[in-house]
Protein backbone atom coordinates (compact mmCIF):
# COMPACT_ATOMS: atom_id res chain seq x y z
CA UNK A 1 0.00 0.00 0.00
CA UNK A 2 2.83 2.37 0.87
CA UNK A 3 4.52 1.64 -2.45
CA UNK A 4 1.28 2.39 -4.30
CA UNK A 5 0.84 5.69 -2.44
CA UNK A 6 4.45 6.61 -3.18
CA UNK A 7 3.98 5.96 -6.89
CA UNK A 8 0.70 7.86 -6.86
CA UNK A 9 2.37 10.84 -5.19
CA UNK A 10 5.19 10.73 -7.76
CA UNK A 11 2.65 10.64 -10.57
CA UNK A 12 0.71 13.62 -9.18
CA UNK A 13 3.93 15.62 -8.75
CA UNK A 14 4.99 14.76 -12.32
CA UNK A 15 1.64 15.91 -13.72
CA UNK A 16 1.71 19.16 -11.74
CA UNK A 17 5.29 19.83 -12.84
CA UNK A 18 4.44 19.08 -16.48
CA UNK A 19 1.43 21.40 -16.34
CA UNK A 20 3.51 24.17 -14.74
CA UNK A 21 6.28 23.85 -17.34
CA UNK A 22 3.67 23.59 -20.08
CA UNK A 23 2.28 26.92 -18.95
CA UNK A 24 5.56 28.77 -18.42
CA UNK A 25 7.42 27.55 -21.50
CA UNK A 26 5.95 29.39 -24.52
CA UNK A 27 5.06 27.84 -27.84
CA UNK A 28 6.49 28.91 -30.18
CA UNK A 29 9.56 29.45 -28.04
CA UNK A 30 10.47 32.76 -29.70
CA UNK A 31 8.02 35.49 -30.70
CA UNK A 32 7.12 35.41 -34.38
CA UNK A 33 7.36 38.43 -36.62
CA UNK A 34 4.83 41.21 -36.07
CA UNK A 35 1.31 39.94 -36.68
CA UNK A 36 0.27 42.97 -38.69
CA UNK A 37 -2.76 45.12 -38.09
CA UNK A 38 -5.33 43.40 -35.90
CA UNK A 39 -8.44 43.88 -38.01
CA UNK A 40 -10.19 40.73 -36.73
CA UNK A 41 -11.33 40.20 -33.15
CA UNK A 42 -11.83 36.66 -31.87
CA UNK A 43 -12.92 35.43 -28.45
CA UNK A 44 -11.83 32.51 -26.30
CA UNK A 45 -14.47 31.18 -23.91
CA UNK A 46 -13.88 28.91 -20.95
CA UNK A 47 -15.61 26.96 -18.23
CA UNK A 48 -13.85 24.92 -15.50
CA UNK A 49 -12.80 22.11 -17.88
CA UNK A 50 -13.31 23.28 -21.47
CA UNK A 51 -12.48 26.11 -23.89
CA UNK A 52 -14.08 27.25 -27.15
CA UNK A 53 -13.22 29.77 -29.85
CA UNK A 54 -15.87 32.29 -30.92
CA UNK A 55 -15.48 33.58 -34.47
CA UNK A 56 -17.43 36.73 -35.45
CA UNK A 57 -19.96 36.15 -38.18
CA UNK A 58 -19.73 38.00 -41.48
CA UNK A 59 -20.57 37.08 -45.06
CA UNK A 60 -17.21 35.42 -45.64
CA UNK A 61 -17.50 33.23 -42.52
CA UNK A 62 -21.07 32.31 -43.46
CA UNK A 63 -19.90 31.20 -46.91
CA UNK A 64 -17.00 29.24 -45.44
CA UNK A 65 -19.25 27.33 -43.06
CA UNK A 66 -22.38 27.21 -45.21
CA UNK A 67 -22.86 23.55 -44.31
CA UNK A 68 -24.00 24.73 -40.86
CA UNK A 69 -26.97 26.54 -42.38
CA UNK A 70 -27.75 23.42 -44.40
CA UNK A 71 -27.98 21.52 -41.09
CA UNK A 72 -30.44 24.07 -39.72
CA UNK A 73 -28.16 26.25 -37.63
CA UNK A 74 -29.38 29.87 -37.74
CA UNK A 75 -26.15 31.52 -38.90
CA UNK A 76 -28.21 33.87 -41.11
CA UNK A 77 -30.43 35.05 -38.23
CA UNK A 78 -30.26 38.81 -37.54
CA UNK A 79 -29.26 38.23 -33.93
CA UNK A 80 -26.44 35.78 -34.73
CA UNK A 81 -23.07 37.35 -33.92
CA UNK A 82 -20.66 34.45 -33.43
CA UNK A 83 -20.05 30.85 -34.36
CA UNK A 84 -18.55 29.07 -31.36
CA UNK A 85 -16.30 26.09 -32.13
CA UNK A 86 -15.04 23.43 -29.75
CA UNK A 87 -13.34 20.05 -30.15
CA UNK A 88 -13.68 17.27 -27.61
CA UNK A 89 -14.24 13.65 -26.68
CA UNK A 90 -17.27 12.04 -28.26
CA UNK A 91 -18.57 10.13 -25.20
CA UNK A 92 -18.15 13.00 -22.74
CA UNK A 93 -19.57 15.63 -25.10
CA UNK A 94 -22.60 13.64 -26.22
CA UNK A 95 -23.45 11.88 -22.96
CA UNK A 96 -22.90 14.74 -20.50
CA UNK A 97 -25.10 17.69 -21.45
CA UNK A 98 -25.16 18.76 -17.77
CA UNK A 99 -22.97 17.93 -14.77
CA UNK A 100 -25.89 16.14 -13.13
CA UNK A 101 -25.74 13.58 -15.95
CA UNK A 102 -22.07 12.76 -15.46
CA UNK A 103 -21.36 9.01 -15.81
CA UNK A 104 -18.29 6.89 -15.20
CA UNK A 105 -17.93 5.52 -18.75
CA UNK A 106 -17.48 8.89 -20.54
CA UNK A 107 -14.99 10.01 -17.88
CA UNK A 108 -12.99 6.79 -18.33
CA UNK A 109 -12.91 7.26 -22.09
CA UNK A 110 -11.82 10.88 -21.67
CA UNK A 111 -8.93 9.78 -19.46
CA UNK A 112 -7.84 7.02 -21.84
CA UNK A 113 -8.78 7.43 -25.52
CA UNK A 114 -11.97 8.36 -27.31
CA UNK A 115 -13.18 9.41 -30.74
CA UNK A 116 -13.57 13.15 -31.18
CA UNK A 117 -16.35 15.47 -32.25
CA UNK A 118 -16.71 19.12 -33.15
CA UNK A 119 -19.34 21.11 -31.27
CA UNK A 120 -20.71 24.17 -33.07
CA UNK A 121 -22.94 26.76 -31.44
CA UNK A 122 -24.47 29.99 -32.74
CA UNK A 123 -24.35 32.87 -30.27
CA UNK A 124 -25.59 36.41 -30.06
CA UNK A 125 -23.71 39.21 -28.34
CA UNK A 126 -21.03 38.01 -25.90
CA UNK A 127 -19.95 40.27 -23.04
CA UNK A 128 -16.18 40.44 -23.26
CA UNK A 129 -15.89 41.90 -19.75
CA UNK A 130 -16.82 38.51 -18.30
CA UNK A 131 -13.88 36.76 -16.56
CA UNK A 132 -14.50 33.62 -18.65
CA UNK A 133 -14.06 35.53 -21.94
CA UNK A 134 -10.83 36.79 -23.50
CA UNK A 135 -10.55 38.75 -26.75
CA UNK A 136 -7.64 38.97 -29.20
CA UNK A 137 -7.01 41.06 -32.31
CA UNK A 138 -5.42 39.25 -35.25
CA UNK A 139 -4.74 40.19 -38.85
CA UNK A 140 -6.53 38.90 -41.94
CA UNK A 141 -3.88 36.31 -42.83
CA UNK A 142 -3.95 34.74 -39.37
CA UNK A 143 -7.74 34.88 -39.30
CA UNK A 144 -7.81 32.90 -42.55
CA UNK A 145 -5.31 30.41 -41.05
CA UNK A 146 -7.54 30.01 -37.99
CA UNK A 147 -10.57 29.27 -40.18
CA UNK A 148 -8.50 26.72 -42.11
CA UNK A 149 -7.50 25.00 -38.87
CA UNK A 150 -11.09 24.85 -37.66
CA UNK A 151 -12.41 23.59 -41.01
CA UNK A 152 -9.71 20.88 -41.11
CA UNK A 153 -10.92 19.56 -37.75
CA UNK A 154 -14.23 18.40 -39.27
CA UNK A 155 -14.11 14.86 -40.62
CA UNK A 156 -15.26 14.81 -44.22
CA UNK A 157 -17.73 12.35 -45.71
CA UNK A 158 -18.96 12.02 -49.30
CA UNK A 159 -21.20 15.06 -48.80
CA UNK A 160 -18.87 17.15 -46.67
CA UNK A 161 -18.70 17.48 -42.86
CA UNK A 162 -20.57 14.65 -41.13
CA UNK A 163 -23.31 15.84 -38.77
CA UNK A 164 -24.24 13.49 -35.93
CA UNK A 165 -27.97 12.84 -36.00
CA UNK A 166 -30.06 13.84 -33.01
CA UNK A 167 -27.04 15.27 -31.18
CA UNK A 168 -27.18 18.75 -29.72
CA UNK A 169 -28.12 20.59 -26.58
CA UNK A 170 -30.55 23.03 -28.22
CA UNK A 171 -31.80 24.27 -31.58
CA UNK A 172 -28.71 26.49 -31.84
CA UNK A 173 -25.97 23.86 -31.76
CA UNK A 174 -24.85 20.73 -33.60
CA UNK A 175 -22.24 18.01 -33.26
CA UNK A 176 -20.05 16.79 -36.12
CA UNK A 177 -17.59 13.94 -36.51
CA UNK A 178 -14.05 15.24 -36.04
CA UNK A 179 -10.50 14.29 -36.94
CA UNK A 180 -8.14 13.05 -34.26
CA UNK A 181 -8.58 11.19 -31.00
CA UNK A 182 -9.22 12.60 -27.55
CA UNK A 183 -7.28 11.59 -24.44
CA UNK A 184 -6.02 13.05 -21.18
CA UNK A 185 -2.90 14.49 -22.85
CA UNK A 186 -4.45 15.73 -26.09
CA UNK A 187 -7.82 17.22 -25.24
CA UNK A 188 -10.16 20.10 -25.94
CA UNK A 189 -7.85 22.72 -24.46
CA UNK A 190 -4.79 21.58 -26.39
CA UNK A 191 -6.93 21.81 -29.55
CA UNK A 192 -7.89 25.39 -28.64
CA UNK A 193 -4.24 26.24 -27.98
CA UNK A 194 -3.16 24.79 -31.35
CA UNK A 195 -5.87 26.77 -33.12
CA UNK A 196 -4.78 29.96 -31.41
CA UNK A 197 -1.19 29.36 -32.46
CA UNK A 198 -2.30 29.19 -36.09
CA UNK A 199 -3.88 32.60 -35.44
CA UNK A 200 -0.46 33.99 -34.51
CA UNK A 201 -0.88 33.86 -30.73
CA UNK A 202 1.56 32.25 -28.30
CA UNK A 203 0.36 29.70 -25.76
CA UNK A 204 2.06 27.48 -23.24
CA UNK A 205 3.84 24.41 -24.58
CA UNK A 206 1.16 22.10 -23.12
CA UNK A 207 -2.15 23.40 -21.82
CA UNK A 208 -4.46 20.56 -20.75
CA UNK A 209 -6.66 22.79 -18.58
CA UNK A 210 -8.48 26.05 -19.27
CA UNK A 211 -6.74 27.79 -16.37
CA UNK A 212 -3.24 26.96 -17.66
CA UNK A 213 -4.17 28.12 -21.17
CA UNK A 214 -5.56 31.35 -19.68
CA UNK A 215 -2.36 31.98 -17.73
CA UNK A 216 -0.16 31.37 -20.76
CA UNK A 217 -2.23 33.71 -22.94
CA UNK A 218 -1.91 36.42 -20.30
CA UNK A 219 1.84 35.86 -20.15
CA UNK A 220 2.61 35.92 -23.86
CA UNK A 221 -0.21 37.81 -25.63
ChimeraX commands (.cxc) that place a marker at each C-alpha (Angstrom):
marker #1 position 0.00,0.00,0.00 radius 0.5
marker #1 position 2.83,2.37,0.87 radius 0.5
marker #1 position 4.52,1.64,-2.45 radius 0.5
marker #1 position 1.28,2.39,-4.30 radius 0.5
marker #1 position 0.84,5.69,-2.44 radius 0.5
marker #1 position 4.45,6.61,-3.18 radius 0.5
marker #1 position 3.98,5.96,-6.89 radius 0.5
marker #1 position 0.70,7.86,-6.86 radius 0.5
marker #1 position 2.37,10.84,-5.19 radius 0.5
marker #1 position 5.19,10.73,-7.76 radius 0.5
marker #1 position 2.65,10.64,-10.57 radius 0.5
marker #1 position 0.71,13.62,-9.18 radius 0.5
marker #1 position 3.93,15.62,-8.75 radius 0.5
marker #1 position 4.99,14.76,-12.32 radius 0.5
marker #1 position 1.64,15.91,-13.72 radius 0.5
marker #1 position 1.71,19.16,-11.74 radius 0.5
marker #1 position 5.29,19.83,-12.84 radius 0.5
marker #1 position 4.44,19.08,-16.48 radius 0.5
marker #1 position 1.43,21.40,-16.34 radius 0.5
marker #1 position 3.51,24.17,-14.74 radius 0.5
marker #1 position 6.28,23.85,-17.34 radius 0.5
marker #1 position 3.67,23.59,-20.08 radius 0.5
marker #1 position 2.28,26.92,-18.95 radius 0.5
marker #1 position 5.56,28.77,-18.42 radius 0.5
marker #1 position 7.42,27.55,-21.50 radius 0.5
marker #1 position 5.95,29.39,-24.52 radius 0.5
marker #1 position 5.06,27.84,-27.84 radius 0.5
marker #1 position 6.49,28.91,-30.18 radius 0.5
marker #1 position 9.56,29.45,-28.04 radius 0.5
marker #1 position 10.47,32.76,-29.70 radius 0.5
marker #1 position 8.02,35.49,-30.70 radius 0.5
marker #1 position 7.12,35.41,-34.38 radius 0.5
marker #1 position 7.36,38.43,-36.62 radius 0.5
marker #1 position 4.83,41.21,-36.07 radius 0.5
marker #1 position 1.31,39.94,-36.68 radius 0.5
marker #1 position 0.27,42.97,-38.69 radius 0.5
marker #1 position -2.76,45.12,-38.09 radius 0.5
marker #1 position -5.33,43.40,-35.90 radius 0.5
marker #1 position -8.44,43.88,-38.01 radius 0.5
marker #1 position -10.19,40.73,-36.73 radius 0.5
marker #1 position -11.33,40.20,-33.15 radius 0.5
marker #1 position -11.83,36.66,-31.87 radius 0.5
marker #1 position -12.92,35.43,-28.45 radius 0.5
marker #1 position -11.83,32.51,-26.30 radius 0.5
marker #1 position -14.47,31.18,-23.91 radius 0.5
marker #1 position -13.88,28.91,-20.95 radius 0.5
marker #1 position -15.61,26.96,-18.23 radius 0.5
marker #1 position -13.85,24.92,-15.50 radius 0.5
marker #1 position -12.80,22.11,-17.88 radius 0.5
marker #1 position -13.31,23.28,-21.47 radius 0.5
marker #1 position -12.48,26.11,-23.89 radius 0.5
marker #1 position -14.08,27.25,-27.15 radius 0.5
marker #1 position -13.22,29.77,-29.85 radius 0.5
marker #1 position -15.87,32.29,-30.92 radius 0.5
marker #1 position -15.48,33.58,-34.47 radius 0.5
marker #1 position -17.43,36.73,-35.45 radius 0.5
marker #1 position -19.96,36.15,-38.18 radius 0.5
marker #1 position -19.73,38.00,-41.48 radius 0.5
marker #1 position -20.57,37.08,-45.06 radius 0.5
marker #1 position -17.21,35.42,-45.64 radius 0.5
marker #1 position -17.50,33.23,-42.52 radius 0.5
marker #1 position -21.07,32.31,-43.46 radius 0.5
marker #1 position -19.90,31.20,-46.91 radius 0.5
marker #1 position -17.00,29.24,-45.44 radius 0.5
marker #1 position -19.25,27.33,-43.06 radius 0.5
marker #1 position -22.38,27.21,-45.21 radius 0.5
marker #1 position -22.86,23.55,-44.31 radius 0.5
marker #1 position -24.00,24.73,-40.86 radius 0.5
marker #1 position -26.97,26.54,-42.38 radius 0.5
marker #1 position -27.75,23.42,-44.40 radius 0.5
marker #1 position -27.98,21.52,-41.09 radius 0.5
marker #1 position -30.44,24.07,-39.72 radius 0.5
marker #1 position -28.16,26.25,-37.63 radius 0.5
marker #1 position -29.38,29.87,-37.74 radius 0.5
marker #1 position -26.15,31.52,-38.90 radius 0.5
marker #1 position -28.21,33.87,-41.11 radius 0.5
marker #1 position -30.43,35.05,-38.23 radius 0.5
marker #1 position -30.26,38.81,-37.54 radius 0.5
marker #1 position -29.26,38.23,-33.93 radius 0.5
marker #1 position -26.44,35.78,-34.73 radius 0.5
marker #1 position -23.07,37.35,-33.92 radius 0.5
marker #1 position -20.66,34.45,-33.43 radius 0.5
marker #1 position -20.05,30.85,-34.36 radius 0.5
marker #1 position -18.55,29.07,-31.36 radius 0.5
marker #1 position -16.30,26.09,-32.13 radius 0.5
marker #1 position -15.04,23.43,-29.75 radius 0.5
marker #1 position -13.34,20.05,-30.15 radius 0.5
marker #1 position -13.68,17.27,-27.61 radius 0.5
marker #1 position -14.24,13.65,-26.68 radius 0.5
marker #1 position -17.27,12.04,-28.26 radius 0.5
marker #1 position -18.57,10.13,-25.20 radius 0.5
marker #1 position -18.15,13.00,-22.74 radius 0.5
marker #1 position -19.57,15.63,-25.10 radius 0.5
marker #1 position -22.60,13.64,-26.22 radius 0.5
marker #1 position -23.45,11.88,-22.96 radius 0.5
marker #1 position -22.90,14.74,-20.50 radius 0.5
marker #1 position -25.10,17.69,-21.45 radius 0.5
marker #1 position -25.16,18.76,-17.77 radius 0.5
marker #1 position -22.97,17.93,-14.77 radius 0.5
marker #1 position -25.89,16.14,-13.13 radius 0.5
marker #1 position -25.74,13.58,-15.95 radius 0.5
marker #1 position -22.07,12.76,-15.46 radius 0.5
marker #1 position -21.36,9.01,-15.81 radius 0.5
marker #1 position -18.29,6.89,-15.20 radius 0.5
marker #1 position -17.93,5.52,-18.75 radius 0.5
marker #1 position -17.48,8.89,-20.54 radius 0.5
marker #1 position -14.99,10.01,-17.88 radius 0.5
marker #1 position -12.99,6.79,-18.33 radius 0.5
marker #1 position -12.91,7.26,-22.09 radius 0.5
marker #1 position -11.82,10.88,-21.67 radius 0.5
marker #1 position -8.93,9.78,-19.46 radius 0.5
marker #1 position -7.84,7.02,-21.84 radius 0.5
marker #1 position -8.78,7.43,-25.52 radius 0.5
marker #1 position -11.97,8.36,-27.31 radius 0.5
marker #1 position -13.18,9.41,-30.74 radius 0.5
marker #1 position -13.57,13.15,-31.18 radius 0.5
marker #1 position -16.35,15.47,-32.25 radius 0.5
marker #1 position -16.71,19.12,-33.15 radius 0.5
marker #1 position -19.34,21.11,-31.27 radius 0.5
marker #1 position -20.71,24.17,-33.07 radius 0.5
marker #1 position -22.94,26.76,-31.44 radius 0.5
marker #1 position -24.47,29.99,-32.74 radius 0.5
marker #1 position -24.35,32.87,-30.27 radius 0.5
marker #1 position -25.59,36.41,-30.06 radius 0.5
marker #1 position -23.71,39.21,-28.34 radius 0.5
marker #1 position -21.03,38.01,-25.90 radius 0.5
marker #1 position -19.95,40.27,-23.04 radius 0.5
marker #1 position -16.18,40.44,-23.26 radius 0.5
marker #1 position -15.89,41.90,-19.75 radius 0.5
marker #1 position -16.82,38.51,-18.30 radius 0.5
marker #1 position -13.88,36.76,-16.56 radius 0.5
marker #1 position -14.50,33.62,-18.65 radius 0.5
marker #1 position -14.06,35.53,-21.94 radius 0.5
marker #1 position -10.83,36.79,-23.50 radius 0.5
marker #1 position -10.55,38.75,-26.75 radius 0.5
marker #1 position -7.64,38.97,-29.20 radius 0.5
marker #1 position -7.01,41.06,-32.31 radius 0.5
marker #1 position -5.42,39.25,-35.25 radius 0.5
marker #1 position -4.74,40.19,-38.85 radius 0.5
marker #1 position -6.53,38.90,-41.94 radius 0.5
marker #1 position -3.88,36.31,-42.83 radius 0.5
marker #1 position -3.95,34.74,-39.37 radius 0.5
marker #1 position -7.74,34.88,-39.30 radius 0.5
marker #1 position -7.81,32.90,-42.55 radius 0.5
marker #1 position -5.31,30.41,-41.05 radius 0.5
marker #1 position -7.54,30.01,-37.99 radius 0.5
marker #1 position -10.57,29.27,-40.18 radius 0.5
marker #1 position -8.50,26.72,-42.11 radius 0.5
marker #1 position -7.50,25.00,-38.87 radius 0.5
marker #1 position -11.09,24.85,-37.66 radius 0.5
marker #1 position -12.41,23.59,-41.01 radius 0.5
marker #1 position -9.71,20.88,-41.11 radius 0.5
marker #1 position -10.92,19.56,-37.75 radius 0.5
marker #1 position -14.23,18.40,-39.27 radius 0.5
marker #1 position -14.11,14.86,-40.62 radius 0.5
marker #1 position -15.26,14.81,-44.22 radius 0.5
marker #1 position -17.73,12.35,-45.71 radius 0.5
marker #1 position -18.96,12.02,-49.30 radius 0.5
marker #1 position -21.20,15.06,-48.80 radius 0.5
marker #1 position -18.87,17.15,-46.67 radius 0.5
marker #1 position -18.70,17.48,-42.86 radius 0.5
marker #1 position -20.57,14.65,-41.13 radius 0.5
marker #1 position -23.31,15.84,-38.77 radius 0.5
marker #1 position -24.24,13.49,-35.93 radius 0.5
marker #1 position -27.97,12.84,-36.00 radius 0.5
marker #1 position -30.06,13.84,-33.01 radius 0.5
marker #1 position -27.04,15.27,-31.18 radius 0.5
marker #1 position -27.18,18.75,-29.72 radius 0.5
marker #1 position -28.12,20.59,-26.58 radius 0.5
marker #1 position -30.55,23.03,-28.22 radius 0.5
marker #1 position -31.80,24.27,-31.58 radius 0.5
marker #1 position -28.71,26.49,-31.84 radius 0.5
marker #1 position -25.97,23.86,-31.76 radius 0.5
marker #1 position -24.85,20.73,-33.60 radius 0.5
marker #1 position -22.24,18.01,-33.26 radius 0.5
marker #1 position -20.05,16.79,-36.12 radius 0.5
marker #1 position -17.59,13.94,-36.51 radius 0.5
marker #1 position -14.05,15.24,-36.04 radius 0.5
marker #1 position -10.50,14.29,-36.94 radius 0.5
marker #1 position -8.14,13.05,-34.26 radius 0.5
marker #1 position -8.58,11.19,-31.00 radius 0.5
marker #1 position -9.22,12.60,-27.55 radius 0.5
marker #1 position -7.28,11.59,-24.44 radius 0.5
marker #1 position -6.02,13.05,-21.18 radius 0.5
marker #1 position -2.90,14.49,-22.85 radius 0.5
marker #1 position -4.45,15.73,-26.09 radius 0.5
marker #1 position -7.82,17.22,-25.24 radius 0.5
marker #1 position -10.16,20.10,-25.94 radius 0.5
marker #1 position -7.85,22.72,-24.46 radius 0.5
marker #1 position -4.79,21.58,-26.39 radius 0.5
marker #1 position -6.93,21.81,-29.55 radius 0.5
marker #1 position -7.89,25.39,-28.64 radius 0.5
marker #1 position -4.24,26.24,-27.98 radius 0.5
marker #1 position -3.16,24.79,-31.35 radius 0.5
marker #1 position -5.87,26.77,-33.12 radius 0.5
marker #1 position -4.78,29.96,-31.41 radius 0.5
marker #1 position -1.19,29.36,-32.46 radius 0.5
marker #1 position -2.30,29.19,-36.09 radius 0.5
marker #1 position -3.88,32.60,-35.44 radius 0.5
marker #1 position -0.46,33.99,-34.51 radius 0.5
marker #1 position -0.88,33.86,-30.73 radius 0.5
marker #1 position 1.56,32.25,-28.30 radius 0.5
marker #1 position 0.36,29.70,-25.76 radius 0.5
marker #1 position 2.06,27.48,-23.24 radius 0.5
marker #1 position 3.84,24.41,-24.58 radius 0.5
marker #1 position 1.16,22.10,-23.12 radius 0.5
marker #1 position -2.15,23.40,-21.82 radius 0.5
marker #1 position -4.46,20.56,-20.75 radius 0.5
marker #1 position -6.66,22.79,-18.58 radius 0.5
marker #1 position -8.48,26.05,-19.27 radius 0.5
marker #1 position -6.74,27.79,-16.37 radius 0.5
marker #1 position -3.24,26.96,-17.66 radius 0.5
marker #1 position -4.17,28.12,-21.17 radius 0.5
marker #1 position -5.56,31.35,-19.68 radius 0.5
marker #1 position -2.36,31.98,-17.73 radius 0.5
marker #1 position -0.16,31.37,-20.76 radius 0.5
marker #1 position -2.23,33.71,-22.94 radius 0.5
marker #1 position -1.91,36.42,-20.30 radius 0.5
marker #1 position 1.84,35.86,-20.15 radius 0.5
marker #1 position 2.61,35.92,-23.86 radius 0.5
marker #1 position -0.21,37.81,-25.63 radius 0.5
marker link #1:1,2 radius 0.2
marker link #1:2,3 radius 0.2
marker link #1:3,4 radius 0.2
marker link #1:4,5 radius 0.2
marker link #1:5,6 radius 0.2
marker link #1:6,7 radius 0.2
marker link #1:7,8 radius 0.2
marker link #1:8,9 radius 0.2
marker link #1:9,10 radius 0.2
marker link #1:10,11 radius 0.2
marker link #1:11,12 radius 0.2
marker link #1:12,13 radius 0.2
marker link #1:13,14 radius 0.2
marker link #1:14,15 radius 0.2
marker link #1:15,16 radius 0.2
marker link #1:16,17 radius 0.2
marker link #1:17,18 radius 0.2
marker link #1:18,19 radius 0.2
marker link #1:19,20 radius 0.2
marker link #1:20,21 radius 0.2
marker link #1:21,22 radius 0.2
marker link #1:22,23 radius 0.2
marker link #1:23,24 radius 0.2
marker link #1:24,25 radius 0.2
marker link #1:25,26 radius 0.2
marker link #1:26,27 radius 0.2
marker link #1:27,28 radius 0.2
marker link #1:28,29 radius 0.2
marker link #1:29,30 radius 0.2
marker link #1:30,31 radius 0.2
marker link #1:31,32 radius 0.2
marker link #1:32,33 radius 0.2
marker link #1:33,34 radius 0.2
marker link #1:34,35 radius 0.2
marker link #1:35,36 radius 0.2
marker link #1:36,37 radius 0.2
marker link #1:37,38 radius 0.2
marker link #1:38,39 radius 0.2
marker link #1:39,40 radius 0.2
marker link #1:40,41 radius 0.2
marker link #1:41,42 radius 0.2
marker link #1:42,43 radius 0.2
marker link #1:43,44 radius 0.2
marker link #1:44,45 radius 0.2
marker link #1:45,46 radius 0.2
marker link #1:46,47 radius 0.2
marker link #1:47,48 radius 0.2
marker link #1:48,49 radius 0.2
marker link #1:49,50 radius 0.2
marker link #1:50,51 radius 0.2
marker link #1:51,52 radius 0.2
marker link #1:52,53 radius 0.2
marker link #1:53,54 radius 0.2
marker link #1:54,55 radius 0.2
marker link #1:55,56 radius 0.2
marker link #1:56,57 radius 0.2
marker link #1:57,58 radius 0.2
marker link #1:58,59 radius 0.2
marker link #1:59,60 radius 0.2
marker link #1:60,61 radius 0.2
marker link #1:61,62 radius 0.2
marker link #1:62,63 radius 0.2
marker link #1:63,64 radius 0.2
marker link #1:64,65 radius 0.2
marker link #1:65,66 radius 0.2
marker link #1:66,67 radius 0.2
marker link #1:67,68 radius 0.2
marker link #1:68,69 radius 0.2
marker link #1:69,70 radius 0.2
marker link #1:70,71 radius 0.2
marker link #1:71,72 radius 0.2
marker link #1:72,73 radius 0.2
marker link #1:73,74 radius 0.2
marker link #1:74,75 radius 0.2
marker link #1:75,76 radius 0.2
marker link #1:76,77 radius 0.2
marker link #1:77,78 radius 0.2
marker link #1:78,79 radius 0.2
marker link #1:79,80 radius 0.2
marker link #1:80,81 radius 0.2
marker link #1:81,82 radius 0.2
marker link #1:82,83 radius 0.2
marker link #1:83,84 radius 0.2
marker link #1:84,85 radius 0.2
marker link #1:85,86 radius 0.2
marker link #1:86,87 radius 0.2
marker link #1:87,88 radius 0.2
marker link #1:88,89 radius 0.2
marker link #1:89,90 radius 0.2
marker link #1:90,91 radius 0.2
marker link #1:91,92 radius 0.2
marker link #1:92,93 radius 0.2
marker link #1:93,94 radius 0.2
marker link #1:94,95 radius 0.2
marker link #1:95,96 radius 0.2
marker link #1:96,97 radius 0.2
marker link #1:97,98 radius 0.2
marker link #1:98,99 radius 0.2
marker link #1:99,100 radius 0.2
marker link #1:100,101 radius 0.2
marker link #1:101,102 radius 0.2
marker link #1:102,103 radius 0.2
marker link #1:103,104 radius 0.2
marker link #1:104,105 radius 0.2
marker link #1:105,106 radius 0.2
marker link #1:106,107 radius 0.2
marker link #1:107,108 radius 0.2
marker link #1:108,109 radius 0.2
marker link #1:109,110 radius 0.2
marker link #1:110,111 radius 0.2
marker link #1:111,112 radius 0.2
marker link #1:112,113 radius 0.2
marker link #1:113,114 radius 0.2
marker link #1:114,115 radius 0.2
marker link #1:115,116 radius 0.2
marker link #1:116,117 radius 0.2
marker link #1:117,118 radius 0.2
marker link #1:118,119 radius 0.2
marker link #1:119,120 radius 0.2
marker link #1:120,121 radius 0.2
marker link #1:121,122 radius 0.2
marker link #1:122,123 radius 0.2
marker link #1:123,124 radius 0.2
marker link #1:124,125 radius 0.2
marker link #1:125,126 radius 0.2
marker link #1:126,127 radius 0.2
marker link #1:127,128 radius 0.2
marker link #1:128,129 radius 0.2
marker link #1:129,130 radius 0.2
marker link #1:130,131 radius 0.2
marker link #1:131,132 radius 0.2
marker link #1:132,133 radius 0.2
marker link #1:133,134 radius 0.2
marker link #1:134,135 radius 0.2
marker link #1:135,136 radius 0.2
marker link #1:136,137 radius 0.2
marker link #1:137,138 radius 0.2
marker link #1:138,139 radius 0.2
marker link #1:139,140 radius 0.2
marker link #1:140,141 radius 0.2
marker link #1:141,142 radius 0.2
marker link #1:142,143 radius 0.2
marker link #1:143,144 radius 0.2
marker link #1:144,145 radius 0.2
marker link #1:145,146 radius 0.2
marker link #1:146,147 radius 0.2
marker link #1:147,148 radius 0.2
marker link #1:148,149 radius 0.2
marker link #1:149,150 radius 0.2
marker link #1:150,151 radius 0.2
marker link #1:151,152 radius 0.2
marker link #1:152,153 radius 0.2
marker link #1:153,154 radius 0.2
marker link #1:154,155 radius 0.2
marker link #1:155,156 radius 0.2
marker link #1:156,157 radius 0.2
marker link #1:157,158 radius 0.2
marker link #1:158,159 radius 0.2
marker link #1:159,160 radius 0.2
marker link #1:160,161 radius 0.2
marker link #1:161,162 radius 0.2
marker link #1:162,163 radius 0.2
marker link #1:163,164 radius 0.2
marker link #1:164,165 radius 0.2
marker link #1:165,166 radius 0.2
marker link #1:166,167 radius 0.2
marker link #1:167,168 radius 0.2
marker link #1:168,169 radius 0.2
marker link #1:169,170 radius 0.2
marker link #1:170,171 radius 0.2
marker link #1:171,172 radius 0.2
marker link #1:172,173 radius 0.2
marker link #1:173,174 radius 0.2
marker link #1:174,175 radius 0.2
marker link #1:175,176 radius 0.2
marker link #1:176,177 radius 0.2
marker link #1:177,178 radius 0.2
marker link #1:178,179 radius 0.2
marker link #1:179,180 radius 0.2
marker link #1:180,181 radius 0.2
marker link #1:181,182 radius 0.2
marker link #1:182,183 radius 0.2
marker link #1:183,184 radius 0.2
marker link #1:184,185 radius 0.2
marker link #1:185,186 radius 0.2
marker link #1:186,187 radius 0.2
marker link #1:187,188 radius 0.2
marker link #1:188,189 radius 0.2
marker link #1:189,190 radius 0.2
marker link #1:190,191 radius 0.2
marker link #1:191,192 radius 0.2
marker link #1:192,193 radius 0.2
marker link #1:193,194 radius 0.2
marker link #1:194,195 radius 0.2
marker link #1:195,196 radius 0.2
marker link #1:196,197 radius 0.2
marker link #1:197,198 radius 0.2
marker link #1:198,199 radius 0.2
marker link #1:199,200 radius 0.2
marker link #1:200,201 radius 0.2
marker link #1:201,202 radius 0.2
marker link #1:202,203 radius 0.2
marker link #1:203,204 radius 0.2
marker link #1:204,205 radius 0.2
marker link #1:205,206 radius 0.2
marker link #1:206,207 radius 0.2
marker link #1:207,208 radius 0.2
marker link #1:208,209 radius 0.2
marker link #1:209,210 radius 0.2
marker link #1:210,211 radius 0.2
marker link #1:211,212 radius 0.2
marker link #1:212,213 radius 0.2
marker link #1:213,214 radius 0.2
marker link #1:214,215 radius 0.2
marker link #1:215,216 radius 0.2
marker link #1:216,217 radius 0.2
marker link #1:217,218 radius 0.2
marker link #1:218,219 radius 0.2
marker link #1:219,220 radius 0.2
marker link #1:220,221 radius 0.2
view
